Amino acid sequence: MAATLHALRIAAHDPHALERFWSGLLGRAIDETCFRLSFVRSDEPKTRQNQMHFDLTSESLEDQRRTVAKALELGGRHIDVGQLPEEKHVVLADPEGNEFCVIEPGNDFLAECGFVGAIASDGSQEVGYFWSKALGWPLVWDQDQETAIRSPHGGPKITWGGPPFTPKTGPNRLRFVLTGPLSEVERLVSLGAARLGAERDGQVEMADPDGNEFSVVVPP
Protein backbone atom coordinates (compact mmCIF):
# COMPACT_ATOMS: atom_id res chain seq x y z
CA MET A 1 0.00 0.00 0.00
CA ALA A 2 1.44 3.36 -1.03
CA ALA A 3 2.00 5.98 1.61
CA THR A 4 -0.51 8.80 1.95
CA LEU A 5 0.48 12.45 1.67
CA HIS A 6 -0.88 13.79 4.94
CA ALA A 7 0.51 17.33 5.15
CA LEU A 8 2.92 19.92 3.90
CA ARG A 9 4.83 21.01 7.00
CA ILE A 10 6.19 24.56 7.13
CA ALA A 11 8.83 25.60 9.65
CA ALA A 12 8.11 29.04 11.09
CA HIS A 13 9.42 31.47 13.69
CA ASP A 14 5.78 32.26 14.54
CA PRO A 15 3.65 29.26 13.51
CA HIS A 16 0.34 30.80 14.62
CA ALA A 17 0.90 34.02 12.66
CA LEU A 18 1.93 32.11 9.54
CA GLU A 19 -1.08 29.83 9.86
CA ARG A 20 -3.33 32.91 9.99
CA PHE A 21 -1.73 34.24 6.80
CA TRP A 22 -2.18 31.04 4.81
CA SER A 23 -5.66 30.23 6.11
CA GLY A 24 -6.69 33.80 5.31
CA LEU A 25 -5.26 33.59 1.79
CA LEU A 26 -6.34 30.06 0.86
CA GLY A 27 -9.62 29.84 2.77
CA ARG A 28 -11.56 26.71 1.95
CA ALA A 29 -9.41 26.04 -1.14
CA ILE A 30 -7.03 24.02 1.06
CA ASP A 31 -9.81 21.43 1.44
CA GLU A 32 -9.36 20.60 -2.27
CA THR A 33 -5.68 19.70 -2.00
CA CYS A 34 -5.88 16.14 -0.52
CA PHE A 35 -3.48 17.22 2.25
CA ARG A 36 -3.33 19.75 5.05
CA LEU A 37 -0.87 22.46 6.01
CA SER A 38 0.89 22.22 9.35
CA PHE A 39 3.17 24.79 10.96
CA VAL A 40 5.95 23.95 13.41
CA ARG A 41 8.21 26.15 15.48
CA SER A 42 11.76 26.67 14.24
CA ASP A 43 14.42 29.21 15.21
CA GLU A 44 16.51 28.50 12.11
CA PRO A 45 16.88 31.54 9.82
CA LYS A 46 15.76 31.40 6.20
CA THR A 47 18.97 31.63 4.18
CA ARG A 48 17.96 30.64 0.64
CA GLN A 49 15.07 30.28 -1.75
CA ASN A 50 12.78 27.44 -0.69
CA GLN A 51 12.89 24.13 -2.53
CA MET A 52 9.08 24.20 -2.82
CA HIS A 53 6.50 26.94 -3.30
CA PHE A 54 2.81 27.31 -4.11
CA ASP A 55 1.54 28.32 -7.54
CA LEU A 56 -1.90 29.90 -7.06
CA THR A 57 -4.15 30.20 -10.10
CA SER A 58 -6.36 33.01 -11.41
CA GLU A 59 -9.59 33.01 -13.39
CA SER A 60 -9.03 36.53 -14.77
CA LEU A 61 -6.61 39.44 -14.49
CA GLU A 62 -8.95 41.03 -11.95
CA ASP A 63 -8.97 37.77 -9.98
CA GLN A 64 -5.16 37.76 -10.04
CA ARG A 65 -5.08 41.35 -8.77
CA ARG A 66 -7.52 40.46 -5.96
CA THR A 67 -5.36 37.54 -4.82
CA VAL A 68 -2.24 39.73 -4.82
CA ALA A 69 -4.03 42.50 -2.94
CA LYS A 70 -5.33 40.03 -0.35
CA ALA A 71 -1.87 38.56 0.18
CA LEU A 72 -0.39 42.04 0.70
CA GLU A 73 -3.19 42.96 3.09
CA LEU A 74 -2.46 39.83 5.15
CA GLY A 75 1.23 40.69 5.45
CA GLY A 76 2.81 39.35 2.26
CA ARG A 77 5.15 41.33 0.02
CA HIS A 78 6.48 41.49 -3.53
CA ILE A 79 9.91 39.89 -4.09
CA ASP A 80 12.37 39.51 -6.96
CA VAL A 81 13.66 35.99 -7.63
CA GLY A 82 14.93 36.80 -11.11
CA GLN A 83 11.60 36.81 -12.93
CA LEU A 84 11.64 38.55 -16.31
CA PRO A 85 9.63 41.75 -17.00
CA GLU A 86 7.56 40.01 -19.68
CA GLU A 87 6.49 37.20 -17.36
CA LYS A 88 2.90 37.63 -16.25
CA HIS A 89 2.92 35.75 -12.94
CA VAL A 90 3.39 37.71 -9.71
CA VAL A 91 6.04 36.54 -7.23
CA LEU A 92 5.27 37.19 -3.56
CA ALA A 93 6.49 36.07 -0.15
CA ASP A 94 4.54 35.37 3.02
CA PRO A 95 5.41 37.23 6.26
CA GLU A 96 8.38 34.89 6.88
CA GLY A 97 9.78 35.17 3.36
CA ASN A 98 8.43 31.90 1.91
CA GLU A 99 8.01 32.42 -1.82
CA PHE A 100 4.83 31.77 -3.79
CA CYS A 101 3.45 32.76 -7.19
CA VAL A 102 0.08 34.05 -8.36
CA ILE A 103 -0.21 32.71 -11.88
CA GLU A 104 -1.87 34.67 -14.68
CA PRO A 105 -5.20 33.47 -16.15
CA GLY A 106 -5.20 31.07 -19.09
CA ASN A 107 -2.45 28.76 -17.81
CA ASP A 108 -3.31 25.46 -19.51
CA PHE A 109 -0.87 23.41 -17.43
CA LEU A 110 -2.75 24.22 -14.22
CA ALA A 111 -6.24 24.09 -15.70
CA GLU A 112 -8.71 22.21 -13.47
CA CYS A 113 -6.21 22.02 -10.60
CA GLY A 114 -8.09 24.53 -8.44
CA PHE A 115 -6.91 27.70 -6.69
CA VAL A 116 -3.86 25.88 -5.33
CA GLY A 117 -2.64 24.89 -8.76
CA ALA A 118 0.69 23.32 -7.89
CA ILE A 119 3.44 22.77 -5.40
CA ALA A 120 6.34 23.75 -7.64
CA SER A 121 9.61 22.10 -6.60
CA ASP A 122 13.28 22.40 -7.39
CA GLY A 123 14.28 18.85 -8.22
CA SER A 124 15.45 16.21 -10.63
CA GLN A 125 13.55 14.01 -13.03
CA GLU A 126 14.54 11.04 -10.87
CA VAL A 127 12.93 12.53 -7.77
CA GLY A 128 9.71 13.05 -9.72
CA TYR A 129 9.74 9.36 -10.58
CA PHE A 130 10.41 8.54 -6.91
CA TRP A 131 7.46 10.54 -5.61
CA SER A 132 5.15 9.09 -8.27
CA LYS A 133 5.95 5.59 -7.02
CA ALA A 134 6.04 6.60 -3.35
CA LEU A 135 2.54 8.11 -3.37
CA GLY A 136 1.02 6.03 -6.15
CA TRP A 137 0.24 9.22 -8.09
CA PRO A 138 0.59 9.03 -11.89
CA LEU A 139 3.03 11.13 -13.84
CA VAL A 140 1.07 13.81 -15.71
CA TRP A 141 4.15 15.49 -17.23
CA ASP A 142 7.56 14.10 -18.16
CA GLN A 143 9.46 16.20 -20.67
CA ASP A 144 12.91 17.84 -20.89
CA GLN A 145 13.76 16.51 -17.38
CA GLU A 146 10.70 18.30 -15.94
CA THR A 147 8.13 16.10 -14.20
CA ALA A 148 4.77 16.47 -12.50
CA ILE A 149 2.45 14.16 -10.62
CA ARG A 150 -1.14 14.56 -9.49
CA SER A 151 -3.41 12.60 -7.19
CA PRO A 152 -5.94 10.38 -8.99
CA HIS A 153 -8.54 12.23 -6.90
CA GLY A 154 -7.58 15.63 -8.35
CA GLY A 155 -6.20 18.68 -6.61
CA PRO A 156 -2.87 20.43 -7.26
CA LYS A 157 0.05 19.04 -9.19
CA ILE A 158 3.46 18.54 -7.63
CA THR A 159 6.12 19.57 -10.12
CA TRP A 160 9.92 19.32 -10.39
CA GLY A 161 11.70 21.72 -12.71
CA GLY A 162 14.87 19.79 -13.49
CA PRO A 163 18.36 21.33 -13.64
CA PRO A 164 19.89 23.72 -12.76
CA PHE A 165 19.31 23.20 -9.04
CA THR A 166 19.60 25.67 -6.19
CA PRO A 167 22.38 24.48 -3.85
CA LYS A 168 20.99 22.91 -0.65
CA THR A 169 22.74 24.55 2.31
CA GLY A 170 20.58 23.29 5.17
CA PRO A 171 17.26 21.64 6.05
CA ASN A 172 14.29 22.61 3.91
CA ARG A 173 11.69 24.82 5.56
CA LEU A 174 8.91 23.00 3.69
CA ARG A 175 8.65 19.24 3.75
CA PHE A 176 6.10 16.52 3.09
CA VAL A 177 4.59 14.44 5.90
CA LEU A 178 3.36 10.98 4.90
CA THR A 179 1.39 8.40 6.84
CA GLY A 180 1.83 4.67 6.49
CA PRO A 181 2.85 1.45 8.29
CA LEU A 182 6.46 0.84 9.28
CA SER A 183 6.79 -1.58 6.36
CA GLU A 184 6.20 1.38 4.07
CA VAL A 185 9.46 2.92 5.27
CA GLU A 186 11.38 -0.04 3.85
CA ARG A 187 9.53 0.24 0.55
CA LEU A 188 10.49 3.92 0.32
CA VAL A 189 14.12 2.97 0.96
CA SER A 190 13.93 0.42 -1.87
CA LEU A 191 12.71 3.24 -4.14
CA GLY A 192 15.74 5.39 -3.33
CA ALA A 193 14.91 7.19 -0.08
CA ALA A 194 17.24 7.24 2.91
CA ARG A 195 16.42 6.90 6.59
CA LEU A 196 17.76 9.79 8.64
CA GLY A 197 17.19 8.10 11.98
CA ALA A 198 15.29 5.44 13.86
CA GLU A 199 11.56 5.64 14.55
CA ARG A 200 10.91 8.17 17.29
CA ASP A 201 7.51 8.98 18.80
CA GLY A 202 5.80 7.20 15.91
CA GLN A 203 7.68 9.12 13.24
CA VAL A 204 10.56 8.30 10.91
CA GLU A 205 12.65 11.08 9.35
CA MET A 206 13.74 10.37 5.77
CA ALA A 207 15.19 12.04 2.68
CA ASP A 208 14.19 11.59 -0.95
CA PRO A 209 16.81 10.83 -3.67
CA ASP A 210 17.58 14.57 -4.00
CA GLY A 211 18.25 14.83 -0.25
CA ASN A 212 15.01 16.65 0.59
CA GLU A 213 13.75 15.78 4.06
CA PHE A 214 10.32 14.26 4.65
CA SER A 215 8.62 12.45 7.52
CA VAL A 216 6.62 9.26 7.75
CA VAL A 217 4.12 9.09 10.59
CA VAL A 218 3.50 5.47 11.61
CA PRO A 219 0.03 4.87 13.13
CA PRO A 220 0.02 3.00 16.45
N, C-alpha and C positions, 0 to 999 in steps of 0.2 A: 504494500500500500504506500503510495507516494505521500510525502510529508505535505502538510497543509500550511499555506502562508497565513499566519495568524495576525501579524502586525508589522508595521514599519516603525522601528524605535528611533527616536530622535534624542540625542544627548543635548542638554540645555543647562545654562547657568540658572535660569528661572523657569522650571518646567511648567508651572501653573500659568505664567504670563504667556509662554509660547503656545500652550494649549488653547488659551483664549484667542490668540491671534488666528490660529489655524481653524478652530471651530467657527469663529466668526467669519472667516473667508470662505470656507468650504461648505458650512451649513450641513444640510442633509445629504449633499452630494457624496460625502464620505461613505454613506450607507451603500453606495453603488459599487464600491471598490473591491469587495470580497475580502478586505482586511481592515484592521483598525489602525489608528495612530496611537502610539504611546510615547510618553515623554519622561525621561529619567534625568536625575541630577548629575551634572558633571562640572568639575572646576577646570577642565582642560580648555585652553584657549583655542579658538578657530584660527588655523594658520594657513589654510589653503582652500581652494575651491572644492566643494563637496564632490564625492564620487557619484552621488545620485541627486536628482532634483525633480520637482514636479513640473510637468507641462500642462497648464490649464487651457481649456479650449474656449472659443468665442463663437457665438452665433451670428454676430454682426460687428462692425466697427464700433458702434455705440455700446454693444455688450462688452467688447474688449475694454473700452474706456471706463465703463462702470466697474469692471473687475479691478482694473488698475487703481481707480479712485478709492474703491473700498479697501484695497490692500494698504494704500498710503494712509487712509484714515485710521486703520487699525494699528499702524506703527511700522509698516514696511517702508522701503525706500528704493529708488532707482539705483542701479549699479552698472558698471561697465566691465564686461568679461571678454571684451574683444569683438563684440558684435559689430557688423558692418552697418553703415548708415542706410543702405537700401533694404536691410532686413526688416520685416514688418512685425516680428514678435517683440514683446516688451520684456526686458530682463529686470527682475526685482529681487530684493532680499527681505526676509522676515526680520523681526527686531533683533535677532541674534546673528544676522548675516548669512543665513542659509538661502542659497540662490533658488529661484524658481522663475518660470517663464509664463507669460500670458500670450498664447498663440493667436495669430490673426485668424479671421474667419476664412472658410474655404479650404482648410487643410485636409486633404483627402486621406492622408495617412492616419489621422486621428478621428476620422468620421465614425460615428456611432459608439465612440468610447466613453462618452459622457463628459461632464465638466472636468473631472480629473482624467485628462486624456492619456497621460503616460507618466511612468517613473523613468526618466531618461538617465542612463548610466554610462559612466566611463568604463569601458571594458572590452575584452577581446571576443572574437567570434567563439572561441572555445568555451568561455564562461557563459555565453548565451546558450550553447548546447547543454552545458552542465545544468543550468537552471531549468531548462525545458524538461530534462529527464528527472531532475530532483522534485519538481512540483507536479509533473505530469501535464504540463501546459504545452500545447502545440506551438511550434515555430510558425509565426505569421509573416516573418520577413527574414531573409537570409541572402544578402547580396553585398558584394564589395566589402566583406568582413564585418558588415553591420548586421545585427540580429535583433529580433523582437519576438516576444512570446505574449500570449494572452490566455487568460482562464477560459475554459470551455463555457463557463457561465457568463462571460462578458466582462465588462468593466475595463479599466485602463490596461494599456500595454506596458510591458517592461522592456526597455530597449537598451542595447549596448552599441556604442558608436564606432568601435574598432580603433585602430591606431590613428594618430599618436595618442599616448596615454599621459595623463597628469601624474608626475611622480608621487608615490604614496610615502608620506613622511611621518605618519602616525596613525592611530586608530581612526576609522571613519566615524563621523558624527551620526550618520544614518546607517542603519543596518536592518536586515530582515530578521524576524522572529518566526520560526516554524514550530509546529506542534507535531508530534509523532512518537511512536514507541521507541524504546532504546535500540531495537533492531534496525530502525531506520537510520540511526547514526552510522552504522556499519555500511549500509547501502550507499549513503552519501560519500563515505570514504572511498568505496569502490568506484564511484563516479568521478573522483578526483578531488574531493574535499579533504581537509586536514583537521584533526582534532587539536584544539588548543589547550585542552585540559580535561581532567576527569569530570564525571557528572557531579554537580554540586547544587544542592537544594532543588533537585529535579530539573536541572538545566545543563546543557552541554554547549560550551563555546567552540565554534568551528570557524574555518575560513574556506572560501570557495577557491577554485584554481587560480584566480587572480590575486589571492591574498586578502580579499575583502571579508571582514568578520561577519558572522551571523550566529544566531543562537537557535538551539533546538530545545523546546520545552517538552519534557517527558511526563505524560500524565501519570498519576500514582496508580 
